[in-house]
Amino acid sequence: MKHEEISLNTKKALSEALKKAMEKKPFQKITVSELIRECNINRNTFYYHFEDIYALLKWMFEEETIKVVRHFDLLVDYKEAIGYIADYVEQNRYMLNCAYDSIGRDELRRFLFADCREISFSVIGYVEEAAEKSLEPEYKEFLCLFYSEAIAGIIIEQLKNPNGLDRETGIRYISNTIIESLTAIVKNSAF
C-alpha cells in the first residue's frame, strides 16, 4: 500500500473515531488520547496528520462535504446536490449539532460554504446559459456569495430546528427561489 493510501486510511479512521466520540459527549471534552486508543495508533501519528482535534474536525467536514462536488454534475443536478447536503445534515445531525455547540455557527457555516458556493456558481452558469446572457464577473461573484450564504444559513437553521421544512419542500423552496430570482436578474441585466 502506498504512503498516500495509508495516510488517507489513518485520517479516515481518526475521523470515524471522532464521529463515534461525538455521539457520546461534547466535542470539547473529546481528547486525542481517546481517538488514538480507538484507532490503535500512537500520539505522534495523530500529530503527524493533524495539528489538533479542530484540524481533524475541519478535515472531516471538508472531506465529507466535498463529495457534493465529486458526485454531481452541478450544472444539471443542483437539486440533487442540495438534497445530498440535506441528507448529510439529517444523517449527521448529532455530529453537526455537537460541532455547532463547540465551534459555533460561523465556523460551521464556513465548513458548509464551499459546497454551497459550488452549487450557487453552477446555478448562476445554468441561468446565464439558458438566457444566453452573461453577468459582469463582479456581480456574478456577489450573487454567488449571496446565495451561498443563504443556502448555508438555511441548512444550519434546519439543523437547529428539525421540525421546520421537510426535505422536499426545503429543496423546492431553495431551488425555486434561486432559479426564479436569478432568471429575473439575468433577464433584466444591462450587462
N, C-alpha and C positions, 0 to 999 in steps of 0.2 A: 504494500500500500504506500502511495506517495505521501510525502510530508504534508502537502496541502490537504489531502483527504483526511489524514489523521487529525490535523488541526481543526478542520471543519467538524469532524465527528466529536472531538472533545468539546468544542463550542456548543454543539447541539445538545450533548449530554448535560453540560452545565445549564443550558437554557431550560431543558426539561426538569432538571433538579430544582431550578429556581421557580418554575411554574408550580411544581408539586409543593414546594415550601410555602408559596404564596396562597395556596389553598388552605393552609393551616394557620398562618399567622401574618401579621402586618409586614410589609416589605422591610421597614426599618429595623425590624427585630431579627431578620434573617442574617446569618453570618457566613463568611467564606468557609469557615470550618464545617458547617452543616453541608454545604454544597460539595466540597471536596470529599467528604465522607460518603455522601450519596453516590458520587461518581467514581469513587475509589481512585482518586488521583492525589498528588501532593500539592501543597500550597504554592510551590514555585510554578507548577504547571498552570494553575489558575492565573497567577500574576504574569505569566508569560503571554497569556491570551487577553487578559483584561486588567485594567488599572484598578478597578473596584467593582462592587456589585452593581452600581449605577451604570457602568460601562457595559456590563453583561446585559442589564435590562434594555439599554439602548440598542445593543446589537440584536437582541431577541426581537424587539419591535421592528427594527429595520429589516431583519431577515424575513420575518413573517409577513409584514405588510408589503414588501417589495414583490411578493408573489402576484399581486394585482397586475403589476406591470408585465410580469413574465407570462401570465396565463391568458391575458385577453388582448385582442386587437381593440384597443381603447377607442379607436375611431368608429368602430362598428358596435362593439359590445359594452359601451359605457354603462348601460343599465345593469348588465350582469356584473360589471366591476363594482358598482355601487352596492349591488346585492351581496357580492362577495365580502365587502367590507362590513356590511350589516350582519352577515352570518358570522364573520370573525369576532365582531363585538359580542354577539349573542353567545357564541361558544366559549369565549374567553372573558365573560363578564366578571367573574370573581377576580381574575388576574388584573384586568384593566381597572376595576374599582380599587383594588389594592394599590396599584401603581398611582392612580388618581389621588388617593388619600395620602400617599407618601411623597410624590413628586409634584403634585398639583396639576391644575387644569392646563396652564400654559405649556408645561413640558409635555403632557400627554397630547395636547393639540399639535405640538411640534412633531411628535412621532407620526401622527396621522396625516400631517400636512403634505408630505411628499407624494403619497398616493393620491390624495385629493387634488393635488396640483397636476399630476399626470392626467387624471380624468378631466379636469377643467380645461387643460390645454387641448386635449383631444376633441372635446365637445366644441370648443371655440373653432378649431380647424374644420370640424364637420359642418358647422353652420356657415362658415366662410365659403367652404366648397359648394354647399348647396345653394347659397345665394350668389355664387360667382363674384364675390367681392372680398376684399381684404381690409382688415383694420390696421391702423397705424401700430407699429410694433410696441410703442409705449402704452397705448391704450389696451392692446391685447394683453400685455403683461399685467396691467392694472386689473383687467377683468379676470384674468387667471387667478391673481391674488385674492380678489373679492370673492369669487365663487369657491375657491379652495378653503378660505377661512370660514365661509358659510357652511360648507359640507362638513368640515372638521368639527365646527361648533355644534351642528345638528347631531352628529354621531356621538359626541360627548354628552349632549343633553339627553339623547336616547339611552345612553349608558347609565346616566344618573337617574333617569325617570323611565324605567322599563315598561310602565303602564301607559306610555304615550302612544305614538303612532305604531300600528302594526307594520311589519316588514314591507309588504307590498304597497301599502299606502305611502309609507315614507319614501320608497324608491320612486313611486309615481310622482309624488309632490316634488322631490328634488329634481328629477328628470324634466318634468314639465316646466317647472319654474325656470330652470337653466335654459332649456331649449327655446321656450317662448320668449323670454326676455332677450336672449342673445339674437334670436331671429329678428326681433324688432330693432335691436341696436345695430346689427349689421345692415339690415334693410334701410334704415334711416341715416346711416353714417354718410358723412360727406367726404370720406377719405378715399 
